[in-house]
Amino acid sequence: SRRLIPNSFDIRISGQTSRGSLPRQWFGIVDASPVFGGLHTLLNRPYEAGGFVLVAWEHSFRSVLFERLGWRYGVRKGLNLIIHGAHARLWDPAPDRVGGGWGSGAARKVGHAPPDGFHHEIGWSISGLFDFFRFNFTHRLDKPGFSIGLAAARIF
């Protein structure tokens, strides 16, 4: 309560499902970006699927860790430690429900499909760099892969 901006825990849940014949342009997109609510390890190649559920979460510890470690510089600069993750389940409609006949996998990403329709990742970030940026490191849990990058910080 003594901090201007306290620790926070944010969750984003999104999804889509369909029935009947589904034209390609109505497929849902699971975002592949280094911002909150996206899958960081996809490197700007989003999943496209007839149905999906995405749960993204982020716990911002603000400056608590730096205060506990006695690192006053990090506290004064407003640096934040963030632990984040995202979990997605994707599926396509049956092959006979898709116009053009492509839907034979669990889901697809431009280039290939996840082996079982699942995607799990977890990572950490340091936010508040130069007041507007955050450094992300994200590790994919369901198969080998990671992402390191710089993104715009969430102000609120």
VMD Tcl script that builds the backbone (N, CA, C; Angstrom):
set m [mol new atoms 468]
animate dup $m
set s [atomselect $m all]
$s set {name element resname resid chain x y z} {
  {N N SER 1 A 0.818 -1.202 0.000}
  {CA C SER 1 A 0.000 0.000 0.000}
  {C C SER 1 A 0.861 1.264 0.000}
  {N N ARG 2 A 2.163 1.143 0.312}
  {CA C ARG 2 A 3.006 2.335 0.325}
  {C C ARG 2 A 3.544 2.683 -1.056}
  {N N ARG 3 A 3.320 1.825 -2.031}
  {CA C ARG 3 A 3.797 2.079 -3.391}
  {C C ARG 3 A 2.721 2.782 -4.202}
  {N N LEU 4 A 3.176 3.648 -5.102}
  {CA C LEU 4 A 2.238 4.316 -5.997}
  {C C LEU 4 A 1.560 3.296 -6.906}
  {N N ILE 5 A 2.346 2.366 -7.449}
  {CA C ILE 5 A 1.810 1.312 -8.307}
  {C C ILE 5 A 2.149 -0.030 -7.664}
  {N N PRO 6 A 1.163 -0.738 -7.079}
  {CA C PRO 6 A 1.439 -2.000 -6.386}
  {C C PRO 6 A 1.708 -3.146 -7.371}
  {N N ASN 7 A 2.145 -4.284 -6.829}
  {CA C ASN 7 A 2.315 -5.491 -7.645}
  {C C ASN 7 A 1.005 -5.800 -8.350}
  {N N SER 8 A 1.103 -6.480 -9.480}
  {CA C SER 8 A -0.131 -6.801 -10.206}
  {C C SER 8 A -0.034 -8.187 -10.823}
  {N N PHE 9 A -1.181 -8.803 -10.984}
  {CA C PHE 9 A -1.298 -10.092 -11.669}
  {C C PHE 9 A -2.402 -9.937 -12.702}
  {N N ASP 10 A -2.063 -10.087 -13.975}
  {CA C ASP 10 A -3.025 -9.906 -15.057}
  {C C ASP 10 A -3.204 -11.216 -15.810}
  {N N ILE 11 A -4.436 -11.479 -16.230}
  {CA C ILE 11 A -4.767 -12.661 -17.029}
  {C C ILE 11 A -5.567 -12.202 -18.233}
  {N N ARG 12 A -5.261 -12.798 -19.379}
  {CA C ARG 12 A -6.038 -12.564 -20.596}
  {C C ARG 12 A -6.475 -13.925 -21.117}
  {N N ILE 13 A -7.768 -14.084 -21.323}
  {CA C ILE 13 A -8.321 -15.325 -21.859}
  {C C ILE 13 A -9.067 -14.979 -23.138}
  {N N SER 14 A -8.765 -15.688 -24.194}
  {CA C SER 14 A -9.501 -15.484 -25.439}
  {C C SER 14 A -9.714 -16.829 -26.110}
  {N N GLY 15 A -10.698 -16.898 -26.973}
  {CA C GLY 15 A -10.980 -18.152 -27.644}
  {C C GLY 15 A -11.957 -17.979 -28.777}
  {N N GLN 16 A -12.110 -19.052 -29.515}
  {CA C GLN 16 A -13.032 -19.064 -30.642}
  {C C GLN 16 A -13.404 -20.500 -30.930}
  {N N THR 17 A -14.613 -20.714 -31.354}
  {CA C THR 17 A -15.045 -22.017 -31.830}
  {C C THR 17 A -16.052 -21.782 -32.943}
  {N N SER 18 A -16.356 -22.816 -33.692}
  {CA C SER 18 A -17.296 -22.650 -34.800}
  {C C SER 18 A -18.035 -23.958 -35.041}
  {N N ARG 19 A -19.131 -23.852 -35.789}
  {CA C ARG 19 A -19.906 -25.018 -36.208}
  {C C ARG 19 A -20.216 -24.859 -37.682}
  {N N GLY 20 A -20.358 -25.947 -38.357}
  {CA C GLY 20 A -20.689 -25.905 -39.770}
  {C C GLY 20 A -19.474 -25.622 -40.630}
  {N N SER 21 A -19.729 -25.294 -41.885}
  {CA C SER 21 A -18.651 -25.011 -42.834}
  {C C SER 21 A -18.027 -23.658 -42.505}
  {N N LEU 22 A -16.725 -23.616 -42.528}
  {CA C LEU 22 A -16.011 -22.413 -42.114}
  {C C LEU 22 A -15.127 -21.900 -43.248}
  {N N PRO 23 A -15.426 -20.713 -43.793}
  {CA C PRO 23 A -14.524 -20.151 -44.806}
  {C C PRO 23 A -13.194 -19.767 -44.179}
  {N N ARG 24 A -12.127 -19.835 -44.955}
  {CA C ARG 24 A -10.795 -19.560 -44.436}
  {C C ARG 24 A -10.676 -18.205 -43.743}
  {N N GLN 25 A -11.312 -17.185 -44.270}
  {CA C GLN 25 A -11.144 -15.857 -43.687}
  {C C GLN 25 A -11.770 -15.737 -42.298}
  {N N TRP 26 A -12.499 -16.751 -41.847}
  {CA C TRP 26 A -13.079 -16.692 -40.508}
  {C C TRP 26 A -12.264 -17.466 -39.489}
  {N N PHE 27 A -11.132 -17.984 -39.883}
  {CA C PHE 27 A -10.290 -18.674 -38.920}
  {C C PHE 27 A -9.760 -17.661 -37.913}
  {N N GLY 28 A -9.594 -18.107 -36.684}
  {CA C GLY 28 A -9.078 -17.227 -35.636}
  {C C GLY 28 A -7.562 -17.163 -35.673}
  {N N ILE 29 A -7.037 -16.082 -35.152}
  {CA C ILE 29 A -5.592 -15.879 -35.091}
  {C C ILE 29 A -5.177 -15.803 -33.630}
  {N N VAL 30 A -4.167 -16.591 -33.275}
  {CA C VAL 30 A -3.552 -16.497 -31.955}
  {C C VAL 30 A -2.309 -15.637 -32.134}
  {N N ASP 31 A -2.310 -14.487 -31.501}
  {CA C ASP 31 A -1.275 -13.469 -31.698}
  {C C ASP 31 A 0.121 -14.002 -31.390}
  {N N ALA 32 A 1.067 -13.610 -32.211}
  {CA C ALA 32 A 2.469 -14.006 -32.038}
  {C C ALA 32 A 3.305 -12.740 -31.935}
  {N N SER 33 A 3.308 -12.155 -30.760}
  {CA C SER 33 A 4.048 -10.906 -30.582}
  {C C SER 33 A 4.593 -10.844 -29.161}
  {N N PRO 34 A 5.580 -9.983 -28.932}
  {CA C PRO 34 A 6.190 -9.910 -27.600}
  {C C PRO 34 A 5.409 -9.057 -26.601}
  {N N VAL 35 A 4.160 -8.742 -26.888}
  {CA C VAL 35 A 3.351 -7.961 -25.957}
  {C C VAL 35 A 2.475 -8.898 -25.131}
  {N N PHE 36 A 1.899 -8.372 -24.064}
  {CA C PHE 36 A 1.045 -9.179 -23.196}
  {C C PHE 36 A -0.134 -9.747 -23.985}
  {N N GLY 37 A -0.369 -11.037 -23.842}
  {CA C GLY 37 A -1.471 -11.699 -24.524}
  {C C GLY 37 A -1.065 -12.384 -25.804}
  {N N GLY 38 A 0.193 -12.314 -26.168}
  {CA C GLY 38 A 0.672 -12.980 -27.374}
  {C C GLY 38 A 1.618 -14.113 -27.021}
  {N N LEU 39 A 1.849 -14.990 -27.989}
  {CA C LEU 39 A 2.808 -16.074 -27.815}
  {C C LEU 39 A 4.165 -15.573 -28.287}
  {N N HIS 40 A 5.061 -15.309 -27.367}
  {CA C HIS 40 A 6.342 -14.669 -27.658}
  {C C HIS 40 A 7.258 -15.525 -28.516}
  {N N THR 41 A 7.217 -16.846 -28.386}
  {CA C THR 41 A 8.186 -17.699 -29.063}
  {C C THR 41 A 7.825 -18.032 -30.509}
  {N N LEU 42 A 6.749 -17.494 -31.038}
  {CA C LEU 42 A 6.369 -17.781 -32.419}
  {C C LEU 42 A 7.042 -16.859 -33.429}
  {N N LEU 43 A 7.739 -15.831 -32.979}
  {CA C LEU 43 A 8.499 -14.948 -33.859}
  {C C LEU 43 A 7.660 -14.360 -34.989}
  {N N ASN 44 A 6.561 -13.727 -34.634}
  {CA C ASN 44 A 5.687 -13.008 -35.571}
  {C C ASN 44 A 5.078 -13.898 -36.648}
  {N N ARG 45 A 4.876 -15.171 -36.344}
  {CA C ARG 45 A 4.197 -16.091 -37.253}
  {C C ARG 45 A 3.021 -16.688 -36.492}
  {N N PRO 46 A 1.864 -16.028 -36.478}
  {CA C PRO 46 A 0.753 -16.461 -35.620}
  {C C PRO 46 A 0.156 -17.793 -36.054}
  {N N TYR 47 A -0.500 -18.442 -35.092}
  {CA C TYR 47 A -1.279 -19.624 -35.409}
  {C C TYR 47 A -2.586 -19.167 -36.025}
  {N N GLU 48 A -3.093 -19.964 -36.919}
  {CA C GLU 48 A -4.405 -19.735 -37.526}
  {C C GLU 48 A -5.181 -21.023 -37.357}
  {N N ALA 49 A -6.369 -20.953 -36.755}
  {CA C ALA 49 A -7.116 -22.175 -36.473}
  {C C ALA 49 A -8.610 -21.903 -36.472}
  {N N GLY 50 A -9.372 -22.957 -36.661}
  {CA C GLY 50 A -10.820 -22.846 -36.597}
  {C C GLY 50 A -11.317 -22.672 -35.177}
  {N N GLY 51 A -10.561 -23.160 -34.220}
  {CA C GLY 51 A -10.914 -23.002 -32.817}
  {C C GLY 51 A -9.671 -22.926 -31.962}
  {N N PHE 52 A -9.736 -22.134 -30.922}
  {CA C PHE 52 A -8.591 -22.020 -30.017}
  {C C PHE 52 A -9.027 -21.478 -28.675}
  {N N VAL 53 A -8.206 -21.737 -27.681}
  {CA C VAL 53 A -8.310 -21.114 -26.358}
  {C C VAL 53 A -6.905 -20.659 -26.003}
  {N N LEU 54 A -6.774 -19.419 -25.562}
  {CA C LEU 54 A -5.491 -18.854 -25.162}
  {C C LEU 54 A -5.630 -18.270 -23.768}
  {N N VAL 55 A -4.726 -18.654 -22.880}
  {CA C VAL 55 A -4.649 -18.069 -21.540}
  {C C VAL 55 A -3.242 -17.497 -21.390}
  {N N ALA 56 A -3.166 -16.190 -21.224}
  {CA C ALA 56 A -1.884 -15.521 -21.017}
  {C C ALA 56 A -1.926 -14.857 -19.645}
  {N N TRP 57 A -0.816 -14.921 -18.924}
  {CA C TRP 57 A -0.774 -14.338 -17.583}
  {C C TRP 57 A 0.546 -13.611 -17.399}
  {N N GLU 58 A 0.526 -12.681 -16.468}
  {CA C GLU 58 A 1.719 -11.881 -16.206}
  {C C GLU 58 A 1.669 -11.385 -14.759}
  {N N HIS 59 A 2.725 -11.636 -14.001}
  {CA C HIS 59 A 2.819 -11.132 -12.630}
  {C C HIS 59 A 3.967 -10.144 -12.577}
  {N N SER 60 A 3.630 -8.891 -12.304}
  {CA C SER 60 A 4.635 -7.835 -12.207}
  {C C SER 60 A 4.941 -7.583 -10.736}
  {N N PHE 61 A 6.193 -7.792 -10.371}
  {CA C PHE 61 A 6.618 -7.595 -8.994}
  {C C PHE 61 A 7.042 -6.157 -8.728}
  {N N ARG 62 A 6.904 -5.299 -9.736}
  {CA C ARG 62 A 7.337 -3.903 -9.651}
  {C C ARG 62 A 8.756 -3.845 -9.113}
  {N N SER 63 A 9.020 -3.041 -8.138}
  {CA C SER 63 A 10.400 -2.876 -7.663}
  {C C SER 63 A 10.696 -3.676 -6.388}
  {N N VAL 64 A 9.786 -4.569 -5.972}
  {CA C VAL 64 A 9.938 -5.295 -4.706}
  {C C VAL 64 A 11.256 -6.073 -4.647}
  {N N LEU 65 A 11.587 -6.812 -5.700}
  {CA C LEU 65 A 12.810 -7.603 -5.695}
  {C C LEU 65 A 14.037 -6.711 -5.517}
  {N N PHE 66 A 14.055 -5.597 -6.216}
  {CA C PHE 66 A 15.204 -4.695 -6.130}
  {C C PHE 66 A 15.302 -4.047 -4.745}
  {N N GLU 67 A 14.146 -3.769 -4.131}
  {CA C GLU 67 A 14.143 -3.242 -2.762}
  {C C GLU 67 A 14.719 -4.272 -1.794}
  {N N ARG 68 A 14.276 -5.540 -1.938}
  {CA C ARG 68 A 14.746 -6.608 -1.049}
  {C C ARG 68 A 16.237 -6.865 -1.190}
  {N N LEU 69 A 16.758 -6.731 -2.410}
  {CA C LEU 69 A 18.176 -6.943 -2.647}
  {C C LEU 69 A 19.023 -5.717 -2.284}
  {N N GLY 70 A 18.352 -4.624 -1.982}
  {CA C GLY 70 A 19.065 -3.400 -1.621}
  {C C GLY 70 A 19.652 -2.652 -2.812}
  {N N TRP 71 A 19.162 -2.933 -4.003}
  {CA C TRP 71 A 19.659 -2.274 -5.213}
  {C C TRP 71 A 18.852 -0.996 -5.444}
  {N N ARG 72 A 19.253 0.072 -4.800}
  {CA C ARG 72 A 18.526 1.353 -4.829}
  {C C ARG 72 A 18.453 1.943 -6.236}
  {N N TYR 73 A 19.473 1.713 -7.069}
  {CA C TYR 73 A 19.459 2.255 -8.425}
  {C C TYR 73 A 18.258 1.722 -9.211}
  {N N GLY 74 A 18.000 0.406 -9.130}
  {CA C GLY 74 A 16.859 -0.189 -9.819}
  {C C GLY 74 A 15.534 0.351 -9.318}
  {N N VAL 75 A 15.449 0.610 -8.023}
  {CA C VAL 75 A 14.232 1.171 -7.434}
  {C C VAL 75 A 14.014 2.599 -7.924}
  {N N ARG 76 A 15.064 3.405 -7.881}
  {CA C ARG 76 A 14.956 4.803 -8.335}
  {C C ARG 76 A 14.593 4.912 -9.809}
  {N N LYS 77 A 15.114 4.001 -10.618}
  {CA C LYS 77 A 14.834 4.023 -12.058}
  {C C LYS 77 A 13.470 3.423 -12.405}
  {N N GLY 78 A 12.793 2.822 -11.451}
  {CA C GLY 78 A 11.466 2.259 -11.693}
  {C C GLY 78 A 11.487 0.950 -12.469}
  {N N LEU 79 A 12.544 0.168 -12.319}
  {CA C LEU 79 A 12.603 -1.119 -13.004}
  {C C LEU 79 A 11.648 -2.112 -12.365}
  {N N ASN 80 A 11.064 -2.969 -13.177}
  {CA C ASN 80 A 10.103 -3.969 -12.709}
  {C C ASN 80 A 10.538 -5.350 -13.167}
  {N N LEU 81 A 10.380 -6.344 -12.306}
  {CA C LEU 81 A 10.600 -7.725 -12.689}
  {C C LEU 81 A 9.240 -8.343 -12.974}
  {N N ILE 82 A 9.123 -9.013 -14.111}
  {CA C ILE 82 A 7.852 -9.602 -14.538}
  {C C ILE 82 A 8.071 -11.069 -14.869}
  {N N ILE 83 A 7.203 -11.924 -14.351}
  {CA C ILE 83 A 7.163 -13.337 -14.723}
  {C C ILE 83 A 5.908 -13.500 -15.575}
  {N N HIS 84 A 6.025 -14.134 -16.742}
  {CA C HIS 84 A 4.867 -14.236 -17.634}
  {C C HIS 84 A 4.816 -15.613 -18.290}
  {N N GLY 85 A 3.655 -15.944 -18.812}
  {CA C GLY 85 A 3.480 -17.206 -19.503}
  {C C GLY 85 A 2.251 -17.157 -20.390}
  {N N ALA 86 A 2.159 -18.126 -21.288}
  {CA C ALA 86 A 0.994 -18.239 -22.165}
  {C C ALA 86 A 0.797 -19.712 -22.499}
  {N N HIS 87 A -0.453 -20.092 -22.607}
  {CA C HIS 87 A -0.820 -21.480 -22.881}
  {C C HIS 87 A -1.963 -21.457 -23.889}
  {N N ALA 88 A -1.823 -22.212 -24.965}
  {CA C ALA 88 A -2.842 -22.226 -26.008}
  {C C ALA 88 A -3.170 -23.661 -26.399}
  {N N ARG 89 A -4.424 -23.872 -26.754}
  {CA C ARG 89 A -4.898 -25.137 -27.331}
  {C C ARG 89 A -5.590 -24.757 -28.618}
  {N N LEU 90 A -5.184 -25.382 -29.722}
  {CA C LEU 90 A -5.720 -25.034 -31.032}
  {C C LEU 90 A -6.255 -26.264 -31.732}
  {N N TRP 91 A -7.282 -26.082 -32.553}
  {CA C TRP 91 A -7.807 -27.187 -33.344}
  {C C TRP 91 A -8.445 -26.630 -34.602}
  {N N ASP 92 A -8.420 -27.430 -35.640}
  {CA C ASP 92 A -9.071 -27.106 -36.901}
  {C C ASP 92 A -10.383 -27.853 -36.963}
  {N N PRO 93 A -11.282 -27.362 -37.798}
  {CA C PRO 93 A -12.470 -28.164 -38.051}
  {C C PRO 93 A -12.086 -29.423 -38.832}
  {N N ALA 94 A -12.976 -30.383 -38.859}
  {CA C ALA 94 A -12.717 -31.610 -39.620}
  {C C ALA 94 A -12.477 -31.258 -41.086}
  {N N PRO 95 A -11.686 -32.084 -41.821}
  {CA C PRO 95 A -11.348 -31.753 -43.201}
  {C C PRO 95 A -12.563 -31.510 -44.091}
  {N N ASP 96 A -13.676 -32.196 -43.836}
  {CA C ASP 96 A -14.850 -32.021 -44.690}
  {C C ASP 96 A -15.587 -30.713 -44.404}
  {N N ARG 97 A -15.218 -30.010 -43.325}
  {CA C ARG 97 A -15.897 -28.757 -42.984}
  {C C ARG 97 A -15.172 -27.534 -43.520}
  {N N VAL 98 A -14.008 -27.690 -44.101}
  {CA C VAL 98 A -13.225 -26.544 -44.532}
  {C C VAL 98 A -13.307 -26.411 -46.035}
  {N N GLY 99 A -13.687 -25.242 -46.508}
  {CA C GLY 99 A -13.686 -24.987 -47.941}
  {C C GLY 99 A -12.273 -25.106 -48.488}
  {N N GLY 100 A -12.085 -25.841 -49.573}
  {CA C GLY 100 A -10.760 -26.006 -50.141}
  {C C GLY 100 A -10.051 -27.234 -49.601}
  {N N GLY 101 A -10.522 -27.816 -48.532}
  {CA C GLY 101 A -10.059 -29.101 -48.043}
  {C C GLY 101 A -8.741 -29.135 -47.300}
  {N N TRP 102 A -8.245 -28.016 -46.721}
  {CA C TRP 102 A -6.951 -28.162 -46.078}
  {C C TRP 102 A -7.009 -28.640 -44.667}
  {N N GLY 103 A -7.974 -28.633 -43.910}
  {CA C GLY 103 A -7.889 -28.810 -42.464}
  {C C GLY 103 A -7.693 -30.216 -41.971}
  {N N SER 104 A -6.495 -30.762 -42.029}
  {CA C SER 104 A -6.297 -32.130 -41.574}
  {C C SER 104 A -5.483 -32.230 -40.290}
  {N N GLY 105 A -5.000 -31.140 -39.734}
  {CA C GLY 105 A -4.176 -31.210 -38.531}
  {C C GLY 105 A -4.910 -30.710 -37.316}
  {N N ALA 106 A -4.226 -30.679 -36.180}
  {CA C ALA 106 A -4.809 -30.153 -34.949}
  {C C ALA 106 A -4.945 -28.641 -35.045}
  {N N ALA 107 A -4.010 -27.990 -35.640}
  {CA C ALA 107 A -4.022 -26.550 -35.879}
  {C C ALA 107 A -2.844 -26.276 -36.789}
  {N N ARG 108 A -2.722 -25.071 -37.266}
  {CA C ARG 108 A -1.566 -24.803 -38.108}
  {C C ARG 108 A -1.003 -23.433 -37.808}
  {N N LYS 109 A 0.272 -23.325 -38.003}
  {CA C LYS 109 A 0.966 -22.058 -37.970}
  {C C LYS 109 A 1.476 -21.894 -39.387}
  {N N VAL 110 A 1.620 -20.677 -39.841}
  {CA C VAL 110 A 2.124 -20.499 -41.185}
  {C C VAL 110 A 3.451 -21.235 -41.261}
  {N N GLY 111 A 3.524 -22.289 -42.006}
  {CA C GLY 111 A 4.740 -23.087 -42.110}
  {C C GLY 111 A 4.582 -24.483 -41.524}
  {N N HIS 112 A 4.013 -24.641 -40.337}
  {CA C HIS 112 A 3.814 -25.969 -39.757}
  {C C HIS 112 A 2.812 -25.907 -38.613}
  {N N ALA 113 A 2.373 -27.058 -38.166}
  {CA C ALA 113 A 1.393 -27.155 -37.085}
  {C C ALA 113 A 2.068 -27.650 -35.818}
  {N N PRO 114 A 1.578 -27.243 -34.623}
  {CA C PRO 114 A 2.105 -27.846 -33.399}
  {C C PRO 114 A 1.729 -29.323 -33.396}
  {N N PRO 115 A 2.587 -30.178 -32.871}
  {CA C PRO 115 A 2.360 -31.621 -32.988}
  {C C PRO 115 A 1.058 -32.104 -32.369}
  {N N ASP 116 A 0.628 -31.517 -31.264}
  {CA C ASP 116 A -0.585 -31.997 -30.606}
  {C C ASP 116 A -1.622 -30.897 -30.403}
  {N N GLY 117 A -1.418 -29.736 -30.989}
  {CA C GLY 117 A -2.365 -28.645 -30.845}
  {C C GLY 117 A -2.134 -27.792 -29.611}
  {N N PHE 118 A -1.112 -28.087 -28.813}
  {CA C PHE 118 A -0.830 -27.322 -27.602}
  {C C PHE 118 A 0.408 -26.457 -27.773}
  {N N HIS 119 A 0.428 -25.340 -27.078}
  {CA C HIS 119 A 1.599 -24.455 -27.044}
  {C C HIS 119 A 1.701 -23.919 -25.613}
  {N N HIS 120 A 2.864 -24.108 -24.972}
  {CA C HIS 120 A 3.089 -23.621 -23.614}
  {C C HIS 120 A 4.419 -22.891 -23.569}
  {N N GLU 121 A 4.435 -21.745 -22.894}
  {CA C GLU 121 A 5.683 -21.002 -22.733}
  {C C GLU 121 A 5.664 -20.223 -21.422}
  {N N ILE 122 A 6.864 -19.939 -20.923}
  {CA C ILE 122 A 7.017 -19.180 -19.690}
  {C C ILE 122 A 8.268 -18.326 -19.830}
  {N N GLY 123 A 8.288 -17.184 -19.149}
  {CA C GLY 123 A 9.459 -16.325 -19.278}
  {C C GLY 123 A 9.512 -15.259 -18.209}
  {N N TRP 124 A 10.494 -14.408 -18.337}
  {CA C TRP 124 A 10.654 -13.289 -17.415}
  {C C TRP 124 A 11.032 -12.051 -18.214}
  {N N SER 125 A 10.773 -10.900 -17.630}
  {CA C SER 125 A 11.074 -9.628 -18.277}
  {C C SER 125 A 11.559 -8.642 -17.238}
  {N N ILE 126 A 12.338 -7.695 -17.700}
  {CA C ILE 126 A 12.670 -6.515 -16.905}
  {C C ILE 126 A 12.064 -5.342 -17.646}
  {N N SER 127 A 11.158 -4.659 -16.986}
  {CA C SER 127 A 10.436 -3.551 -17.600}
  {C C SER 127 A 10.892 -2.232 -16.987}
  {N N GLY 128 A 10.669 -1.157 -17.713}
  {CA C GLY 128 A 11.037 0.169 -17.239}
  {C C GLY 128 A 12.375 0.627 -17.789}
  {N N LEU 129 A 12.932 -0.119 -18.741}
  {CA C LEU 129 A 14.197 0.287 -19.347}
  {C C LEU 129 A 13.961 1.559 -20.165}
  {N N PHE 130 A 14.707 2.590 -19.871}
  {CA C PHE 130 A 14.528 3.900 -20.520}
  {C C PHE 130 A 13.072 4.357 -20.447}
  {N N ASP 131 A 12.372 3.944 -19.411}
  {CA C ASP 131 A 10.987 4.294 -19.098}
  {C C ASP 131 A 9.934 3.678 -20.028}
  {N N PHE 132 A 10.291 3.204 -21.202}
  {CA C PHE 132 A 9.275 2.763 -22.158}
  {C C PHE 132 A 9.475 1.357 -22.720}
  {N N PHE 133 A 10.528 0.660 -22.339}
  {CA C PHE 133 A 10.821 -0.631 -22.955}
  {C C PHE 133 A 10.933 -1.740 -21.916}
  {N N ARG 134 A 10.824 -2.957 -22.402}
  {CA C ARG 134 A 11.040 -4.125 -21.559}
  {C C ARG 134 A 11.846 -5.156 -22.334}
  {N N PHE 135 A 12.708 -5.848 -21.621}
  {CA C PHE 135 A 13.534 -6.914 -22.178}
  {C C PHE 135 A 12.884 -8.232 -21.793}
  {N N ASN 136 A 12.562 -9.064 -22.790}
  {CA C ASN 136 A 11.877 -10.340 -22.565}
  {C C ASN 136 A 12.796 -11.517 -22.846}
  {N N PHE 137 A 12.709 -12.537 -22.003}
  {CA C PHE 137 A 13.288 -13.835 -22.294}
  {C C PHE 137 A 12.176 -14.847 -22.072}
  {N N THR 138 A 11.817 -15.599 -23.121}
  {CA C THR 138 A 10.718 -16.550 -23.041}
  {C C THR 138 A 11.198 -17.913 -23.514}
  {N N HIS 139 A 10.834 -18.943 -22.771}
  {CA C HIS 139 A 11.225 -20.321 -23.068}
  {C C HIS 139 A 9.976 -21.130 -23.386}
  {N N ARG 140 A 10.015 -21.851 -24.479}
  {CA C ARG 140 A 8.895 -22.710 -24.839}
  {C C ARG 140 A 9.004 -24.023 -24.073}
  {N N LEU 141 A 7.906 -24.477 -23.483}
  {CA C LEU 141 A 7.916 -25.663 -22.629}
  {C C LEU 141 A 7.570 -26.954 -23.356}
  {N N ASP 142 A 6.736 -26.900 -24.380}
  {CA C ASP 142 A 6.271 -28.127 -25.024}
  {C C ASP 142 A 7.194 -28.631 -26.119}
  {N N LYS 143 A 8.133 -27.833 -26.572}
  {CA C LYS 143 A 9.148 -28.259 -27.525}
  {C C LYS 143 A 10.306 -27.284 -27.444}
  {N N PRO 144 A 11.467 -27.619 -27.980}
  {CA C PRO 144 A 12.604 -26.703 -27.874}
  {C C PRO 144 A 12.326 -25.359 -28.549}
  {N N GLY 145 A 12.727 -24.305 -27.884}
  {CA C GLY 145 A 12.570 -22.974 -28.454}
  {C C GLY 145 A 12.607 -21.915 -27.384}
  {N N PHE 146 A 13.065 -20.734 -27.765}
  {CA C PHE 146 A 13.064 -19.593 -26.859}
  {C C PHE 146 A 13.057 -18.323 -27.687}
  {N N SER 147 A 12.814 -17.235 -27.016}
  {CA C SER 147 A 12.783 -15.938 -27.668}
  {C C SER 147 A 13.405 -14.904 -26.738}
  {N N ILE 148 A 14.236 -14.060 -27.299}
  {CA C ILE 148 A 14.816 -12.936 -26.566}
  {C C ILE 148 A 14.477 -11.691 -27.365}
  {N N GLY 149 A 13.977 -10.669 -26.700}
  {CA C GLY 149 A 13.622 -9.481 -27.461}
  {C C GLY 149 A 13.325 -8.274 -26.618}
  {N N LEU 150 A 13.131 -7.180 -27.291}
  {CA C LEU 150 A 12.814 -5.896 -26.694}
  {C C LEU 150 A 11.410 -5.524 -27.153}
  {N N ALA 151 A 10.587 -5.057 -26.242}
  {CA C ALA 151 A 9.199 -4.707 -26.588}
  {C C ALA 151 A 8.830 -3.428 -25.853}
  {N N ALA 152 A 7.720 -2.846 -26.232}
  {CA C ALA 152 A 7.198 -1.678 -25.545}
  {C C ALA 152 A 6.661 -2.114 -24.189}
  {N N ALA 153 A 6.943 -1.348 -23.162}
  {CA C ALA 153 A 6.462 -1.668 -21.812}
  {C C ALA 153 A 4.979 -1.324 -21.697}
  {N N ARG 154 A 4.280 -2.088 -20.862}
  {CA C ARG 154 A 2.883 -1.749 -20.555}
  {C C ARG 154 A 2.911 -0.637 -19.515}
  {N N ILE 155 A 2.343 0.468 -19.839}
  {CA C ILE 155 A 2.337 1.609 -18.924}
  {C C ILE 155 A 1.308 1.394 -17.825}
  {N N PHE 156 A 0.143 0.868 -18.154}
  {CA C PHE 156 A -0.907 0.624 -17.167}
  {C C PHE 156 A -1.281 -0.829 -17.150}
}
mol reanalyze $m
mol bondsrecalc $m
mol representation Tube
mol addrep $m
